[in-house]
Structures are given as C-alpha cells and as structure tokens.
Amino acid sequence: MTPQATVKKAHANTPELPVAHGDHHAPNGFSDRFAFGFVKLLRFFADRFFQKRYGHRAVVLETVAAVPGMVGGLLQHLKALRHIRDDQGWIAELLEEADNERMHLMTFIQIAKPTVFERMLVMTVQMIFYNVYFFLYLFSSKTAHRVVGYFEEEAVTSYTNYLEEIDAGRLENVPAPQIAIDYWDLPDGALLRDVVLKVREDEAGHRDRNHGFANAIGAGQEPGGAHNTFAAE
C-alpha cells in the first residue's frame, strides 16, 4: 500500500482528525444483520478481555483483520481462473489489504510486546477465524465483505479510543517503531500517536471499500478494485 503523504503533528487533538470515525452502514436484511451481530459478538469478547489495553487489543485485532483479504483474494483468484476472465483489480486490492493489515500487526507487536499467552491466543484466533471466514466467503461473499466492513467500523472506534487515551495522558506517547516510520514514511521523531493516526486512516479505507464490495455484490455486480463505484452507504 502506498504510504499516506500527510503527517499529523503529535500534539494535535483527536477531534481535529480528518477521519469520519462515526460512519456506519445501517444493516439492511438478514445478511447485514447477521454480519453486524457477528462482529458485535467479537467486540463484546474483546472488550471484556482487553478492556483499555489498546496496544494488546491491536495485536489480536490485526491478526484477525489480516485474514479476510487473503481469503477473499485466494477465492476470487480461483473464481477468475474458472471463469477465464479478468478480475478488474479486485484480487490485487484484497491482497494489498491483507498485507497492509499484516504491517499493522508487525508494528503493534513491537509496541505492545505481547506475552507468550497472547501469542498463543493470536495463533488460536487466527486458526479459528480463517476457517470460519473461508466457509462464510464460499457461502456468501456479500456477507463476508459486510463482516469486514463492520469489523473495520469497530477498528476505527477502537483506534479513536486509543488516541483519546494517549491525548489524556493515560497512555504514554512512546516513539514510533522503525518499521512504522519506514512503512508510512513518517518523519524522524514520530510518536505512537502518529502511528495510530495512520492505522486508523487505513482501517477507515478498508471499512468503506468492503462495504462498497458488499453493496456491489448485493446489486448483482462484480466489484473490481479501484474500479469499484459502489460507495459505502
């Protein structure tokens, strides 16, 4: 993914950030309600387990978030081969999303330094979620993309809360790890807050694109990466 060009100052206040973190797709029909309920269930367990340990929450969050793009890219690749047609950039965008989420994970591993138990949890969650999402995508790709859209809505909310904790001084605004500085082209001296801003921007983009994909599939269209014209509602 191309690094974002704009770098926000570390002392900027959360309300000034240019991300529509309240954007929400209202569930419409059984598929949407199922996706929304499934994500809310995941959020419930995450809130109970991690509470306000946002760095550790991010490690597990990004482990899950890195799965859908890879699964969707694989299944769309096989579908394009079966139908002997071009995918219009959809596969590349899904794989790019997966790689972007992987970089989020690599970043927060250096920030949160997860315990052995949390690393075991990461492996377990990934194994379970991969299989669940794989079969969900086979059964209904629209529902699968809607799940990701709602999941990213929750991610944007979580990172907004993370920023608020940093702004309030309840979490230390530590130096950004070098992997984040290199990936997002951040300036020397960048801090944790700068990283969370970039991650939240990425998640908002994934949210809108996946809701757009679900809208397109629901309309009987084949979304195609950058050619996708079905904006999230």
C-alpha positions as CSV (number, residue, x, y, z in Angstrom):
1,M,0.0,0.0,0.0
2,T,1.2,3.5,-0.9
3,P,2.1,5.3,2.3
4,Q,0.0,8.3,3.2
5,A,1.6,11.6,2.4
6,T,0.2,13.7,5.2
7,V,1.8,13.6,8.6
8,K,-0.2,14.9,11.6
9,K,1.6,16.7,14.4
10,A,1.9,14.6,17.6
11,H,0.1,17.2,19.7
12,A,-3.0,17.5,17.6
13,N,-6.3,16.8,19.4
14,T,-8.4,13.8,18.5
15,P,-11.5,15.8,17.3
16,E,-9.4,17.5,14.7
17,L,-8.5,14.3,12.9
18,P,-9.9,14.1,9.3
19,V,-11.4,10.6,9.6
20,A,-15.2,10.1,9.7
21,H,-14.9,7.6,12.5
22,G,-18.7,7.6,13.1
23,D,-19.5,6.3,9.6
24,H,-21.8,3.3,9.9
25,H,-23.7,1.2,7.4
26,A,-27.2,0.5,8.7
27,P,-28.0,-3.2,8.5
28,N,-30.5,-4.0,5.8
29,G,-31.8,-7.5,5.5
30,F,-30.8,-10.8,7.2
31,S,-27.3,-10.9,5.7
32,D,-26.4,-7.5,7.1
33,R,-27.9,-8.2,10.5
34,F,-26.0,-11.5,10.7
35,A,-22.7,-9.7,9.9
36,F,-23.4,-6.9,12.3
37,G,-24.3,-9.3,15.1
38,F,-21.3,-11.5,14.5
39,V,-19.0,-8.5,14.7
40,K,-20.7,-7.1,17.8
41,L,-20.2,-10.5,19.5
42,L,-16.5,-10.4,18.7
43,R,-16.3,-6.8,20.0
44,F,-18.0,-8.0,23.3
45,F,-15.4,-10.6,24.0
46,A,-12.5,-8.2,23.0
47,D,-13.9,-5.5,25.4
48,R,-14.1,-8.0,28.3
49,F,-10.7,-9.5,27.7
50,F,-8.6,-6.4,26.8
51,Q,-10.6,-3.5,28.3
52,K,-8.3,-0.5,27.8
53,R,-5.1,-2.3,26.9
54,Y,-5.3,-1.0,23.4
55,G,-1.9,-2.0,22.2
56,H,-2.5,-5.6,23.1
57,R,-6.0,-5.4,21.7
58,A,-4.5,-4.2,18.4
59,V,-2.2,-7.2,18.2
60,V,-5.2,-9.6,18.2
61,L,-7.3,-7.3,16.2
62,E,-4.8,-7.1,13.4
63,T,-4.3,-10.8,13.4
64,V,-8.0,-11.2,12.6
65,A,-8.0,-8.3,10.2
66,A,-5.2,-9.7,8.1
67,V,-7.2,-12.9,7.2
68,P,-10.2,-11.7,5.1
69,G,-8.1,-10.0,2.3
70,M,-6.0,-13.1,1.9
71,V,-9.0,-15.5,1.9
72,G,-11.0,-13.2,-0.5
73,G,-8.0,-12.8,-2.8
74,L,-7.5,-16.5,-3.0
75,L,-11.1,-17.4,-3.7
76,Q,-11.5,-14.6,-6.2
77,H,-8.3,-15.7,-7.9
78,L,-9.7,-19.2,-8.3
79,K,-13.0,-17.9,-9.5
80,A,-11.3,-15.8,-12.2
81,L,-9.4,-18.8,-13.3
82,R,-12.6,-20.9,-13.5
83,H,-14.5,-18.2,-15.5
84,I,-11.4,-17.4,-17.6
85,R,-11.9,-13.6,-17.1
86,D,-10.1,-10.6,-15.7
87,D,-10.9,-9.6,-12.1
88,Q,-10.6,-5.8,-12.8
89,G,-8.1,-5.4,-10.0
90,W,-10.2,-6.9,-7.2
91,I,-7.7,-9.6,-6.3
92,A,-4.8,-7.2,-6.1
93,E,-6.8,-4.9,-3.8
94,L,-7.8,-7.7,-1.5
95,L,-4.2,-8.9,-1.2
96,E,-3.0,-5.4,-0.7
97,E,-5.5,-5.0,2.2
98,A,-4.2,-8.2,3.8
99,D,-0.6,-7.0,3.5
100,N,-1.5,-3.7,5.0
101,E,-3.1,-5.4,8.0
102,R,0.0,-7.6,8.3
103,M,2.1,-4.5,8.6
104,H,-0.2,-3.1,11.3
105,L,0.4,-6.4,13.2
106,M,4.2,-6.2,12.8
107,T,4.0,-2.6,14.1
108,F,1.9,-3.3,17.2
109,I,3.9,-6.4,18.1
110,Q,6.9,-4.0,18.6
111,I,4.8,-1.5,20.6
112,A,2.8,-3.9,22.8
113,K,5.4,-6.7,23.1
114,P,2.7,-9.5,23.6
115,T,3.2,-12.1,26.3
116,V,3.6,-15.8,25.5
117,F,-0.1,-16.3,26.3
118,E,-1.2,-13.6,24.0
119,R,1.0,-15.0,21.2
120,M,-0.7,-18.4,21.7
121,L,-4.1,-16.5,21.6
122,V,-3.1,-14.9,18.3
123,M,-2.4,-18.3,16.8
124,T,-5.6,-19.8,18.1
125,V,-7.8,-16.9,17.0
126,Q,-6.2,-16.9,13.5
127,M,-6.7,-20.6,13.0
128,I,-10.4,-20.4,14.0
129,F,-11.2,-17.2,12.2
130,Y,-9.5,-18.3,9.0
131,N,-11.7,-21.4,8.7
132,V,-14.9,-19.6,9.7
133,Y,-14.3,-16.8,7.2
134,F,-13.2,-19.1,4.4
135,F,-16.5,-21.0,4.6
136,L,-18.5,-17.8,5.0
137,Y,-17.0,-16.4,1.9
138,L,-17.8,-19.6,0.0
139,F,-21.4,-19.4,1.2
140,S,-21.9,-15.7,0.8
141,S,-19.2,-13.3,-0.4
142,K,-21.5,-10.4,0.2
143,T,-22.0,-11.3,3.9
144,A,-18.2,-11.9,4.2
145,H,-17.4,-8.4,2.9
146,R,-20.1,-6.9,5.1
147,V,-18.5,-8.6,8.1
148,V,-15.2,-6.9,7.2
149,G,-16.9,-3.6,6.8
150,Y,-18.5,-3.8,10.3
151,F,-15.3,-5.2,11.7
152,E,-13.4,-2.1,10.4
153,E,-16.0,0.2,11.8
154,E,-15.2,-1.3,15.2
155,A,-11.5,-1.0,14.5
156,V,-11.9,2.7,13.7
157,T,-13.7,3.1,17.0
158,S,-11.0,1.2,18.9
159,Y,-8.2,3.3,17.4
160,T,-10.2,6.5,18.2
161,N,-10.4,5.4,21.8
162,Y,-6.7,4.6,21.7
163,L,-6.0,8.2,20.6
164,E,-8.2,9.6,23.3
165,E,-6.2,7.6,25.9
166,I,-2.9,9.0,24.5
167,D,-4.3,12.5,24.4
168,A,-5.5,12.3,28.0
169,G,-2.0,11.2,29.1
170,R,-3.3,7.8,30.4
171,L,-1.1,6.0,27.8
172,E,2.5,7.0,27.1
173,N,3.1,8.5,23.7
174,V,6.2,6.4,23.1
175,P,8.5,6.8,20.0
176,A,7.2,5.0,16.9
177,P,9.0,1.8,15.9
178,Q,11.3,2.0,12.9
179,I,9.1,-0.4,10.9
180,A,6.2,2.1,11.2
181,I,8.4,5.1,10.2
182,D,9.6,3.2,7.1
183,Y,6.2,1.9,6.1
184,W,4.2,5.1,6.4
185,D,7.2,7.4,5.6
186,L,6.9,9.1,9.0
187,P,9.4,11.8,10.0
188,D,12.2,11.1,12.4
189,G,10.9,11.6,15.9
190,A,7.4,10.3,15.1
191,L,5.5,9.0,18.1
192,L,2.9,6.4,18.8
193,R,0.1,8.8,18.2
194,D,1.3,9.4,14.6
195,V,1.2,5.6,14.1
196,V,-2.3,5.2,15.4
197,L,-3.5,8.0,13.2
198,K,-2.1,6.2,10.1
199,V,-3.5,2.9,11.1
200,R,-6.9,4.4,11.7
201,E,-6.8,6.0,8.2
202,D,-6.1,2.6,6.8
203,E,-8.9,1.0,8.7
204,A,-11.4,3.6,7.5
205,G,-10.4,2.9,3.9
206,H,-10.9,-0.8,4.4
207,R,-14.2,-0.2,6.0
208,D,-15.5,1.9,3.1
209,R,-14.1,-0.5,0.4
210,N,-15.6,-3.6,1.9
211,H,-19.0,-2.0,2.5
212,G,-18.7,-1.0,-1.2
213,F,-17.9,-4.5,-2.3
214,A,-20.9,-5.9,-0.3
215,N,-23.1,-3.2,-1.9
216,A,-21.9,-4.2,-5.4
217,I,-22.4,-7.9,-4.9
218,G,-25.8,-7.3,-3.5
219,A,-26.7,-5.3,-6.6
220,G,-25.6,-8.2,-8.8
221,Q,-22.4,-6.5,-9.9
222,E,-18.8,-7.7,-9.8
223,P,-16.8,-5.1,-7.9
224,G,-13.3,-4.5,-9.3
225,G,-10.7,-3.0,-7.1
226,A,-10.1,0.6,-7.9
227,H,-12.9,0.4,-10.4
228,N,-15.4,-0.2,-7.6
229,T,-18.1,2.6,-7.9
230,F,-20.4,1.3,-5.2
231,A,-19.6,3.6,-2.3
232,A,-20.3,2.6,1.2
233,E,-23.7,3.9,2.3
